[in-house]
Amino acid sequence: MESSILESIGVEIIGVMSPVSICMLLVVLLVYALTPSNPFSSAPIQTAANLVYLENPSDSTVQKLEGSLLNALVFIILIAVVTFVLVLLYYYNFTNFLKNYMRFSAFFVLATMGGSIFLSVIQQFSIPVDSITCFVLLFNFTIVGVLSVFSVGIPILLRQAYMVCLGITVAAWFTKLPEWTTWALLVALAVYDLVAVLAPGGPLKLLVELASSRDEELPALIYEARPTVAQNTENRGSLGLLVTGVTDSGSVELQAVSRNTMSGNDNESHANPEYTAVAVGNFQNDEDEDQGDGGERLPLVSNVGERHSASSDSSQYSTVVLPSNQALHSNNRESEIVDEEMSPLVEMIGLGNQSEHARRDGMEMASRGIKLGLGDFVFYSVLVGRAAMYDLMTVYACYLAIISGLGCTLILLSVCRQALPALPISITLGVCFYFLTRLLMEPFVVGTATNLMMF
């Protein structure tokens, strides 16, 4: 019986929700620790998000609304222009420039913005530390962070931790924006994310398609959940089925496929000119059969019209799908090329079958892990941080709304099996829950509690 989609991606959902929750929690703590008692006493910061209009508490509601919408529009235009420039650079193979740009961006965020937050925490809690020690700690933290995010061979937990730190740092700075500008910016970013990822010709859609066609990683700061591989304990004696292919970069990708998938395709025939099936014997067979049956245990099957053998002897073999040019060079003495009519019938599973393609894509997603953009971490945390400036009740409501929206997005991701925007559902629910809680639920709960009607 085929397993449910929820069972197959449950671990990945938890692996994504946990760092998002940690990021939002730490941003809320920073907001409570560093926000002054009177938020209007401190001057608002000047960033790219409020280039046109600098909100003033004495302005009227109409002025704040118009100014915040104008700030959001200008910010979205700037993001769209920068994203299209990145797509052009990636299209013309300026990959090294993009990598160096991302390294510089991470270094700048950790050194300047992170250093400012670090100094604010030291001053707020009166931590006794000298300037030299502070500089050494900040320098080491920044350098290790850049190496952890962009270097190879780094433990995945350290990389994930620094990605969360980057999100916390940027989100803590965005919480310093004026209130009206923050809400207008969140709504505008949710709409932009929806258009940029799903609309034809959207910059993020073009970037994802271009990276997929080249079989390369996206040139962006992306959090990747730990890959999980389900282990089948029923077939311990033999090799499982691996689907392998050589990418453009020369690396070999292996994907585990269950034997149950093989048994459901006994009567279909699919042709693939680039792959050849190689049957590999069971490791638990006796060793004395290796010399006499070498040619039969490793037959190379023609790559046209391969089928799976329905005989009882085929249960002793596993199948490895290799590029045909590699398979032709690997059987000098132990195997021979035979014609389709004379060979054991071995089937290329999943090729040319839409359902099998979907199953294979799902297993590939599970083997590589779910990826979430760093901007999603940032703006989830900005929404919760802005809610923390009002009341804890709004924080709880916004957190539950964001997590629910993220769960819905991940379920849609497993169904649609394509890149989806992570902001629209969560931001929409979060904004709605914030205003509903602030305008309706909070007055009701406070009123009933003060009149001893609810404890």
Salt bridges, closest charged atoms under 4 A:
GLU179 OE2 - ARG438 NH1 2.97
GLU209 OE2 - LYS205 NZ 3.48
GLU217 OE1 - LYS371 NZ 2.57
GLU253 OE2 - ARG368 NH2 2.60
GLU268 OE1 - HIS270 NE2 3.07
GLU289 OE1 - ARG297 NH1 3.84
ASP290 OD1 - ARG297 NH1 3.58
GLU340 OE2 - ARG307 NH1 3.02
GLU356 OE1 - ARG359 NH1 2.61
GLU364 OE2 - ARG368 NH2 3.06
